Amino acid sequence: MKSIITKDLKTCSVCGTTQGVEVHHCIHGTSGRKLATQYHLVIGLCSECHRGTWGVHGNKEDITHLDLALKQKAQKAFEKKFNHERWMELFMKDYLAVGVLDFEEVKNKVLLMRCGHEISQ
């Protein structure tokens, strides 16, 4: 599988580990996952950052910021390769319109909540 977001799908994009890394579709849902695969809108996430309590599919309210930050990274990468009109035609939602989140800031907040300290890469 390829990604237009990252060159390294074997390293977690949040915590930097290379252990237990899974492919995360930045746009999910039935049709979203298919489009994410087709347009290579995937990143590597370890199982904890993917499905753990503080992971993107976890059950804490603050992770919605991580999910949105990853969707924004996907939209930016797609629009760099294609364009905004094509994005809207396919995904029908502009994740950047709500205000762009700083991925590094969101990532550090999640890591701080998860393990009590920031992890530097």
BALOBA-1460 file (C-alpha; in Angstrom, 3 decimals):
// residues 121
<rec num="1" residu="m" x="0.000" y="0.000" z="0.000"/>
<rec num="2" residu="k" x="1.190" y="3.539" z="-0.797"/>
<rec num="3" residu="s" x="0.582" y="6.882" z="0.859"/>
<rec num="4" residu="i" x="0.655" y="10.424" z="-0.492"/>
<rec num="5" residu="i" x="0.769" y="11.715" z="3.104"/>
<rec num="6" residu="t" x="3.901" y="9.975" z="4.361"/>
<rec num="7" residu="k" x="6.777" y="8.002" z="2.907"/>
<rec num="8" residu="d" x="6.894" y="5.665" z="5.906"/>
<rec num="9" residu="l" x="3.908" y="3.450" z="6.657"/>
<rec num="10" residu="k" x="6.003" y="1.317" z="9.024"/>
<rec num="11" residu="t" x="6.382" y="4.075" z="11.637"/>
<rec num="12" residu="c" x="3.540" y="5.461" z="13.747"/>
<rec num="13" residu="s" x="2.815" y="9.028" z="12.627"/>
<rec num="14" residu="v" x="1.833" y="9.992" z="16.175"/>
<rec num="15" residu="c" x="4.300" y="8.406" z="18.615"/>
<rec num="16" residu="g" x="7.069" y="7.311" z="16.248"/>
<rec num="17" residu="t" x="7.227" y="3.654" z="17.237"/>
<rec num="18" residu="t" x="7.812" y="0.931" z="14.671"/>
<rec num="19" residu="q" x="6.133" y="-1.750" z="16.805"/>
<rec num="20" residu="g" x="2.634" y="-2.976" z="15.907"/>
<rec num="21" residu="v" x="2.054" y="-0.381" z="13.188"/>
<rec num="22" residu="e" x="-1.241" y="-0.629" z="11.301"/>
<rec num="23" residu="v" x="-2.557" y="1.224" z="8.268"/>
<rec num="24" residu="h" x="-5.035" y="3.972" z="9.151"/>
<rec num="25" residu="h" x="-7.406" y="5.287" z="6.479"/>
<rec num="26" residu="c" x="-7.546" y="9.029" z="7.181"/>
<rec num="27" residu="i" x="-11.014" y="9.193" z="5.658"/>
<rec num="28" residu="h" x="-13.144" y="6.386" z="7.022"/>
<rec num="29" residu="g" x="-16.641" y="5.032" z="6.692"/>
<rec num="30" residu="t" x="-17.535" y="2.578" z="3.952"/>
<rec num="31" residu="s" x="-17.095" y="4.793" z="0.904"/>
<rec num="32" residu="g" x="-14.430" y="6.943" z="2.591"/>
<rec num="33" residu="r" x="-12.196" y="3.951" z="3.268"/>
<rec num="34" residu="k" x="-12.423" y="2.842" z="-0.370"/>
<rec num="35" residu="l" x="-11.538" y="6.330" z="-1.609"/>
<rec num="36" residu="a" x="-8.736" y="6.633" z="0.960"/>
<rec num="37" residu="t" x="-7.259" y="3.382" z="-0.354"/>
<rec num="38" residu="q" x="-7.716" y="4.422" z="-3.998"/>
<rec num="39" residu="y" x="-6.092" y="7.843" z="-3.468"/>
<rec num="40" residu="h" x="-3.465" y="6.620" z="-0.956"/>
<rec num="41" residu="l" x="-4.780" y="8.694" z="1.960"/>
<rec num="42" residu="v" x="-3.341" y="6.388" z="4.598"/>
<rec num="43" residu="i" x="-0.746" y="6.651" z="7.350"/>
<rec num="44" residu="g" x="0.882" y="4.279" z="9.794"/>
<rec num="45" residu="l" x="-0.392" y="4.209" z="13.367"/>
<rec num="46" residu="c" x="0.627" y="1.808" z="16.127"/>
<rec num="47" residu="s" x="-2.238" y="-0.159" z="17.654"/>
<rec num="48" residu="e" x="-2.364" y="2.171" z="20.680"/>
<rec num="49" residu="c" x="-2.489" y="5.366" z="18.572"/>
<rec num="50" residu="h" x="-4.963" y="3.697" z="16.208"/>
<rec num="51" residu="r" x="-7.421" y="1.848" z="18.426"/>
<rec num="52" residu="g" x="-6.303" y="2.520" z="21.997"/>
<rec num="53" residu="t" x="-8.166" y="4.695" z="24.492"/>
<rec num="54" residu="w" x="-6.398" y="7.836" z="23.263"/>
<rec num="55" residu="g" x="-6.041" y="6.574" z="19.705"/>
<rec num="56" residu="v" x="-7.814" y="8.019" z="16.710"/>
<rec num="57" residu="h" x="-10.601" y="5.391" z="17.018"/>
<rec num="58" residu="g" x="-10.570" y="5.404" z="20.831"/>
<rec num="59" residu="n" x="-13.336" y="6.622" z="23.078"/>
<rec num="60" residu="k" x="-12.028" y="9.901" z="24.494"/>
<rec num="61" residu="e" x="-13.580" y="13.189" z="23.413"/>
<rec num="62" residu="d" x="-10.207" y="14.877" z="22.848"/>
<rec num="63" residu="i" x="-9.251" y="12.399" z="20.111"/>
<rec num="64" residu="t" x="-11.716" y="14.031" z="17.754"/>
<rec num="65" residu="h" x="-9.017" y="16.663" z="17.281"/>
<rec num="66" residu="l" x="-6.563" y="13.943" z="16.216"/>
<rec num="67" residu="d" x="-9.063" y="12.515" z="13.763"/>
<rec num="68" residu="l" x="-9.727" y="15.972" z="12.299"/>
<rec num="69" residu="a" x="-5.998" y="16.785" z="12.141"/>
<rec num="70" residu="l" x="-5.385" y="13.558" z="10.183"/>
<rec num="71" residu="k" x="-8.301" y="14.289" z="7.841"/>
<rec num="72" residu="q" x="-6.832" y="17.736" z="7.243"/>
<rec num="73" residu="k" x="-3.408" y="16.225" z="6.478"/>
<rec num="74" residu="a" x="-5.120" y="13.923" z="3.983"/>
<rec num="75" residu="q" x="-7.045" y="16.781" z="2.359"/>
<rec num="76" residu="k" x="-3.898" y="18.930" z="2.055"/>
<rec num="77" residu="a" x="-1.935" y="16.065" z="0.470"/>
<rec num="78" residu="f" x="-4.774" y="15.275" z="-1.936"/>
<rec num="79" residu="e" x="-5.234" y="18.904" z="-2.970"/>
<rec num="80" residu="k" x="-1.497" y="19.301" z="-3.511"/>
<rec num="81" residu="k" x="-1.604" y="16.374" z="-5.939"/>
<rec num="82" residu="f" x="-5.021" y="17.090" z="-7.483"/>
<rec num="83" residu="n" x="-7.126" y="20.124" z="-6.482"/>
<rec num="84" residu="h" x="-9.842" y="21.324" z="-4.108"/>
<rec num="85" residu="e" x="-12.649" y="20.865" z="-6.628"/>
<rec num="86" residu="r" x="-11.758" y="17.189" z="-7.096"/>
<rec num="87" residu="w" x="-11.602" y="16.744" z="-3.295"/>
<rec num="88" residu="m" x="-15.096" y="18.186" z="-2.880"/>
<rec num="89" residu="e" x="-16.428" y="16.110" z="-5.775"/>
<rec num="90" residu="l" x="-15.181" y="12.891" z="-4.145"/>
<rec num="91" residu="f" x="-15.376" y="13.531" z="-0.388"/>
<rec num="92" residu="m" x="-18.061" y="16.253" z="-0.254"/>
<rec num="93" residu="k" x="-16.668" y="17.746" z="2.959"/>
<rec num="94" residu="d" x="-14.062" y="20.447" z="3.430"/>
<rec num="95" residu="y" x="-12.169" y="19.559" z="6.613"/>
<rec num="96" residu="l" x="-9.976" y="22.648" z="6.230"/>
<rec num="97" residu="a" x="-12.948" y="25.042" z="6.328"/>
<rec num="98" residu="v" x="-13.300" y="24.685" z="10.117"/>
<rec num="99" residu="g" x="-9.800" y="26.093" z="10.687"/>
<rec num="100" residu="v" x="-6.580" y="24.209" z="10.243"/>
<rec num="101" residu="l" x="-5.296" y="22.370" z="13.294"/>
<rec num="102" residu="d" x="-1.576" y="22.174" z="14.016"/>
<rec num="103" residu="f" x="-0.909" y="18.426" z="13.732"/>
<rec num="104" residu="e" x="2.206" y="18.577" z="15.944"/>
<rec num="105" residu="e" x="0.263" y="20.390" z="18.666"/>
<rec num="106" residu="v" x="-2.627" y="17.910" z="18.527"/>
<rec num="107" residu="k" x="-0.217" y="14.970" z="18.475"/>
<rec num="108" residu="n" x="1.653" y="16.263" z="21.535"/>
<rec num="109" residu="k" x="-1.607" y="16.835" z="23.404"/>
<rec num="110" residu="v" x="-2.710" y="13.253" z="22.719"/>
<rec num="111" residu="l" x="0.684" y="11.886" z="23.765"/>
<rec num="112" residu="l" x="0.639" y="13.973" z="26.930"/>
<rec num="113" residu="m" x="-2.804" y="12.637" z="27.866"/>
<rec num="114" residu="r" x="-1.830" y="9.098" z="26.920"/>
<rec num="115" residu="c" x="1.424" y="8.738" z="28.789"/>
<rec num="116" residu="g" x="1.865" y="11.828" z="30.915"/>
<rec num="117" residu="h" x="4.654" y="13.354" z="28.815"/>
<rec num="118" residu="e" x="5.418" y="14.392" z="25.258"/>
<rec num="119" residu="i" x="7.345" y="12.010" z="23.057"/>
<rec num="120" residu="s" x="9.946" y="13.611" z="20.830"/>
<rec num="121" residu="q" x="10.836" y="11.971" z="17.550"/>
